[in-house]
C-alpha cells in the first residue's frame, strides 16, 4: 500500500503554496502603498528602521523595471519580519482609505445637490431649507441665478464654486458636535 503525504493527520504541512503566494502579493501591495505615501504620513507609522531605509531607497529609483525590482526586494525584506510588526501599519492605512472613501462620497453628494439646485432650484432648495432653516435663502437664490447665467454665457463658474462652498460649510456645521459652534 502506498502512503501519501496527506495520510499523516498529525503532521502540520503549513500554508499551501497558493496561500504563500497570496501572502507574498499582499506584502508587495503593502510595500507599494508605503512607497507611495507622503513622507509626513510615513513618519507617523511605526516601521522597523531597515524597512524605512529601504522605502527611502526605493523612492529614489525612477527607472520602471529597477523600481519594480527594488519594490520586490522591499517586500522580501518586509516578509522577514513577523506579520504582527505591520498590523498597526495595515490598520492605519485601512482606516485612512476608508476615511478617504467617505470624504469622496460626501463630496459627490454635495456636487449632486449643487447640480440639482442649479437644474431645478424649487424642489432641491425646499429640501435644503428644510434641512438647514438658518441658511440665507436670498443669497442662495442669487447664487443659483448667477451660476445659471454664468453657465449660459460660458463664463468662469465663480457662483457655481460658491454654491459648493456654501453647501460644504453647511455640511461641516451638521457634522460638528453640539456646543462646538
Residue pairs with C-beta under 8 A, 6 or more apart in sequence:
5 11
5 13
15 23
23 79
24 75
24 79
27 75
27 78
27 79
28 71
28 72
28 75
30 75
30 78
30 86
30 89
30 90
30 93
31 55
31 58
31 71
31 74
31 75
31 78
32 71
33 93
34 42
34 45
34 47
34 51
34 55
34 74
34 89
35 55
35 58
35 59
35 71
35 74
37 45
41 96
42 52
42 55
44 92
45 88
45 89
45 92
46 88
46 89
47 55
47 89
48 81
48 85
50 77
51 74
51 77
51 78
51 81
54 70
54 73
54 74
54 77
55 74
57 70
58 67
58 70
58 71
58 73
58 74
61 67
61 70
78 86
106 171
110 164
110 167
110 168
110 171
111 164
113 124
113 128
113 167
114 160
114 163
114 164
114 167
116 123
116 124
117 124
117 125
117 128
117 140
117 144
117 163
118 144
118 147
118 148
118 151
118 160
118 163
121 141
121 144
125 137
125 140
125 141
125 144
128 135
128 140
128 167
128 170
129 135
129 137
131 170
131 174
132 170
132 174
135 166
135 170
140 163
140 166
143 159
143 162
143 163
143 166
144 159
144 163
146 158
146 159
147 157
147 159
147 160
147 163
149 155
150 156
150 157
150 158
150 159
150 160
151 157
151 160
173 181
